[in-house]
Amino acid sequence: MVIYHAPVTTLRGEASAAAAPDALGAAAVSAHDLARRYGVGATAVDALRGVSLEVLMGQLVAIMGPSGSGKSTLMHLLAGLDRPTRGTVAIAGTDISSLDDARLTRLRRHHIGFVFQFFNLLPMLSAEENVVLPLTIASERPDRAWLDELLARTGIADRRSHRPSELSGGQQQRVAIARALVTQPTIVLADEPTGNLDSKTGGEILELLRACADDYGQTIVMVTHEGRAASIADRILFLADGLIVRELTGASSGQVLEVMSTLQ
């Protein structure tokens, strides 16, 4: 298969230095000593207690852990949707912890793609309009060759004019994945991407995410509670009580679930 590589979109003006690295092996996202405390005094809750990690360009990394382990908090901090109590996050070499809200919004727009459990498509827009929405918001036009390649690769080229209500759950998630990829972001953050799908459709979505990492060199960080989903990852990070307590590489679904059973 011939893979089309569209030009990487960079931030404008003052933030242009945050362009994504152009070679595998560079860090797409890194975090150092991340801590997040909610509340004060005796009622304070430490959702994260000092997490450090580095995800290289082109890696697919899964994050697992029991409920309350800090998975969602970590995802929010990596995305710049929340601020750490302590520590730093860098995306494509830019420390996002020091950015003001306007610059952080611009960085997210061009460097981070999101895939959610419940798709988050706008019901009044067609599939194609949902896909290009990040560019529309930025007043940019899509590269037509890249858009056509992306719609074909995600399996929705023949559904581009359909609205979400006319699509199955799996097709809606394919639209959401294409939307996350349309700007060729530095990193895609996927939060339980198969959590609202049946087993067969979920498996197809996992194959698509794996293919995006393999074929496009797309960096993906995925929060999941499913052993099957985690088993497609290059690395699996296990959280417990706000800390990374274990890491596996090339693990089977059974091995993932065995580790998870020790963390409950």
N, C-alpha and C positions, 0 to 999 in steps of 0.2 A: 504494500500500500504506500502510495506517495503521500507524505505528510506536508501540508502547507503550513509555513511558519510566517504569520503576519508580523509586521513590525511591532516591537514592544512599545506600548504607550507609556510615556513618562510624565511625571508631574510637571506643571508649568512653573516658570519663574523660580522663586526662591527654593522650591522643593525639588528641583530637577535632579539634584544629586542623589535622590532616592531611587533612581532607576534600577530595575531588577538586574541582578547579575546575569551575564551572558554565557556563563559556563556552568555545567554541573560541577558539584563539589563545593561551591560557595554556599554560605548560609543564607537560606531564604528567610528564616525567622529564628531568633534566639531569645532566650530569657535568662536572667541572672538573679538568683536569690529572691524570687517573687513571693511576696506575702500579701495577703488581703484579709484585713480584720473588719468585721461589721459590728457596729455598736461600741459601747465603752463600758469600762468597769466590769462588774461581776457578770453582766449579761453579754459581754463581748463574745463573738464567735470568730475563730480563726479558720477561714475557709481554705486558705493556702498558708503554709508555714515555712516557705523557703525552697521554691522549686526552680531548678536550673535545667535548661534543655537547649539543644540546637538541632534544627531540622535543615538538612541540606537540600539544595535545589534538586528537584526530580524525585524526592522521596515521598512515599505514602506512609504516614505515621498514624497509628490508631492510639487513642487514649481510652483506657478502661478503668473501672473502679466501681465500688459499691455506691449506693445512693448516699450523698453527703460527703463524698470523698474529695470534692473540689473540681470535678471535671468541667462543669459549666462555668465556674469562676475562672478557671484557666483559659477556657475558650474566649470568654469575654475580655480578659486582659490581653490575650494575643491579638484580638481584633481591635483593641483600642476602644472598646465599648464601655470599659470600666477602667479606673485608675488604681494601680497597686498602692497598698500602704507602704510597701518597701520593695525595692528592686527595680529592674528595667526590662523593657522589651524592645527589640530592634527588628525591623523588617527591611530587608534588602540593605542592611547596614545603617539605617536611620533609626535613632533612638526615638521611638514614638512617645515615650514617657515624658519627654520635654516639649512636645508640640502643643500649641494652643488648639482650641476646638476647630478653628477654620482650617488650619494646616493638616490637622488629623483627619478631617473629613475629606480633604483632597487626596491624602495618602490612601485612605480606605477605598476611595472611588477608583483608583487606578492600580492599586497593589493588592487588594483583597477581594476575593470572590466568596460568596456565601451560598451554602446549600442547607436548607432547613427541613425538618421532619415533615412539616405541613405545607411545603412547596412555596407558600407566600407569593403566589402569582396574582396580578391584578385582573379581576374578572371581566372588565370591560375591554381589555386589550387582547389582540390575537397572540398566538404563540410567538410569532416572529417579533411582534411589538414588545412582548415581555422579555424576550431574549436581548433585544437591543436597548432596553430601558436604561441600563447604566450609562450608555453612550448618549442617549437622548437627554438624560438629566444633566450631563456634562456638555451639552450642546455640540456633540461630535457626531460625525457620520460614520457608520460602520464600513469597514473594508468589505465589499460585496463578495469577493472571492473567499475571504476568510469566513464570512457569515455562511455562505453556501456550504463550504466544507464542514463547518461546525454543525449546521443543521443536519447534514447527511450523516456525519459521524455519530451524532447522538440519536439518530433514528427518527427525527421528526420533520424531515424535509417535506413529506407529503401531508403534514399537519400544520404547516406554518400559518395558514389563514384561520385555523380553528381557535375558538376561545376556550379557556380552561374548562368550562362546563361541558364542552364537547369532547374532552380528553379523558382517558382513564388515569388512574392514580400514577401508574408507571410512566405514562406519557407526560403528565404534568411534572414529574420529577426529572425527566429528561430535559424538558424545557428549562427547569430551574438550574440544571447542570450546565446547559448551554449558556444561560444568562451569566452564571458564575465565571465561565471561561471566555466570554466575548471580548473582554478587555485584555486577555492574556495576563492575568494578574500574577504577582509574585507567588501568592499562596491562595489556595482555596480552603476555607474552613467549612467542614461538613458536620452538622449536628444531628446525629441519629438519622442519616439519610434514608435508611430502609425501615424506620420505625413505624411508618404508616402504610406499609405495603405488605402484600401476602408473600409467602416464602419464594415462590417462583419469580415474581416480579422483582422482589428484593435481590435475588441472585443476579438477575439481569442488570440491575443498577450497580451492583458491586463489580460486575465484569466491566461495565462502562467506566467506572471510576478507576479501576486498575489499568484499563486501556489508556485513559487520559494521562496517567502518570507515565506509562511505558511509551506511548506514541508521541506525546507532546512534551514530555519532560516536565509535566505540571506537578508542582509541589502540592500535596494535599495533607491536611491534618483533620482526622475524623474522630469525633467522639461517638462511641457506640457501646451498647451493653451486650451485643451479639458476638458470640465466639466465631461464627462463620464470617461475619463482617471483618473482625479484627484479623482473621487468618489471611486476608489478602494483602495485608500491610507489610512493608519492609521491616518496620519496627513497631513494637507494641509497648507502650508505657503504661504501667499500672499505678494508679493513685490510691492512697489510703490515708485518711486523716490529714489531708492537705499536703502530702509529700509523695514524691515518686519513690516507690518501694521496690519495684522490679521492672526489668526490661527483657523482652524476648525478641528474637529475630527469626524469621522464617518458621513461625510456629503454626501448628495445626490447630483446628478448632478445638479438639480435645485437650491439647496442651494449654490453650488459653483458658478453657473452662476449669481445668484443674488448678491453675494459679488463682483464678477468681474465687474458687471455693475456699481458699485459704485466707481470703481477705474479707469475707462476709462477717 
